[in-house]
């Protein structure tokens, strides 16, 4: 599909423009996302045909004028607000119940970011980790947040509105509103006043 997506999007990361090919690419991206029950897309959502959208046992809702670029993957219990963008090869995985991912409006998520709302349980060293289960916790990214490339956001985190997360950061704790945070683990280095 990536070759077809590249042809249909004319090398862009998402299908832009009014050409017949761009309109077909947007239609195909929506069709592939909506083939699953429990996917709700606002009318103006743009999805590249090679983006992956699968609610599994959850529900996915994406608001007006939001974009999913080529290679982006959204799975499970995920809500994305209006005017938000998810760039190339970003992975967002939510879990029904206590592991939902909620992304606000006007959020920018750069390429190769991972947002995963669960952690493996590994308390018993005498049992294989894969047999100890998962511990889902919600992730909330409030409105007007910019997340740089190659960021990892762990389960149980809230990123406050108006915040900026620097490229390559690992967010393991909640970030207050209007903060600039960088590093692994991410730490607030200044406020946006």
HUGIHU-V474763 format. One record per residue. SS is DSSP state (2 for helix, 1 for strand, 0 for the rest). PSI is psi in whole degrees, 0 to 359 (* if undefined). OMEGA is omega in degrees with one decimal (NA if undefined). Layout:
SS PSI OMEGA
SS PSI OMEGA
//
This chain:
0 334 -176.6
2 325 176.8
2 314 177.7
2 316 178.3
2 319 178.9
2 318 179.3
2 311 -176.6
2 324 -178.0
0 2 178.5
0 39 177.6
0 354 177.0
0 162 179.5
0 344 171.4
0 161 -174.1
0 100 -179.7
0 163 176.3
0 176 -176.8
0 7 -179.4
0 161 177.9
2 320 -179.3
2 316 179.3
2 318 178.8
2 320 177.4
2 319 179.1
2 316 177.9
2 317 178.4
2 314 -178.9
2 317 177.5
2 316 177.6
2 316 -179.5
2 314 -179.4
2 323 177.9
2 319 -175.0
2 357 176.7
0 342 178.2
0 140 170.1
0 160 177.7
0 27 170.1
1 126 -180.0
1 118 -179.3
1 132 172.2
0 158 -173.8
0 325 -174.2
0 9 178.1
0 136 175.2
1 125 179.6
1 125 176.0
0 144 -176.4
0 339 179.0
0 15 168.7
0 154 -179.5
1 126 178.1
1 117 -178.9
1 114 -177.6
0 351 -174.4
0 243 179.5
0 7 -177.3
0 212 -178.4
0 138 177.1
1 131 175.8
1 130 -178.7
1 130 -173.6
0 178 -175.1
0 140 173.8
0 21 176.4
0 157 -172.3
1 138 168.8
1 117 -175.8
0 174 -179.7
0 134 175.9
0 353 177.8
0 147 179.7
1 125 177.9
1 120 -177.1
1 151 171.9
0 215 -175.5
0 97 -174.1
1 134 173.0
1 130 177.4
1 129 -177.5
0 197 -178.5
0 153 171.7
0 35 179.5
0 156 178.5
1 141 177.1
1 114 -172.4
0 181 -171.8
0 135 171.0
0 23 171.8
0 142 -179.4
1 125 177.3
1 119 -177.5
1 118 175.0
0 163 -179.4
1 138 178.6
0 153 -179.3
0 239 -173.7
0 4 -176.3
1 32 -178.6
0 150 172.0
1 124 179.8
1 117 -179.8
1 127 -175.3
0 198 -179.9
0 153 178.0
0 38 178.3
0 137 176.5
1 122 179.2
1 115 -175.6
0 174 -173.8
0 150 172.8
0 27 176.0
0 146 175.6
1 128 178.7
1 104 -173.4
1 120 -171.7
0 39 175.0
1 160 172.8
1 150 174.1
1 143 172.6
0 133 -178.4
0 29 -175.2
0 327 -175.9
0 106 -178.2
0 350 -179.3
0 357 178.0
0 147 176.0
0 141 -178.7
2 318 -176.5
2 341 179.5
2 0 -177.4
0 357 173.6
0 185 -178.2
1 154 175.8
1 92 179.9
1 143 174.4
0 146 -174.6
0 153 170.8
1 130 177.4
1 127 173.3
1 111 -174.9
0 181 -175.0
0 154 171.5
0 53 178.2
0 141 174.4
1 121 179.1
1 119 -178.8
0 175 -178.1
0 152 176.3
0 32 177.2
0 145 172.6
1 127 179.1
1 121 -174.3
0 166 -178.2
0 145 175.1
0 11 -174.1
0 143 168.7
1 132 174.5
1 118 -174.1
0 157 -176.5
0 146 177.4
0 11 -177.3
0 160 176.1
1 130 177.1
1 120 -176.0
0 152 -179.1
0 140 176.7
0 5 -177.4
0 155 173.2
1 110 -175.2
1 109 -178.1
0 349 178.3
0 158 179.3
0 147 -178.7
1 127 -179.0
0 160 177.9
0 150 174.8
0 41 179.5
1 156 168.9
1 120 -176.9
1 140 179.3
1 161 170.5
0 177 178.7
1 101 0.0
0 155 -178.3
0 135 176.4
1 146 178.2
1 124 178.9
1 340 174.6
1 168 177.5
1 149 174.3
0 94 -177.1
0 * NA
//
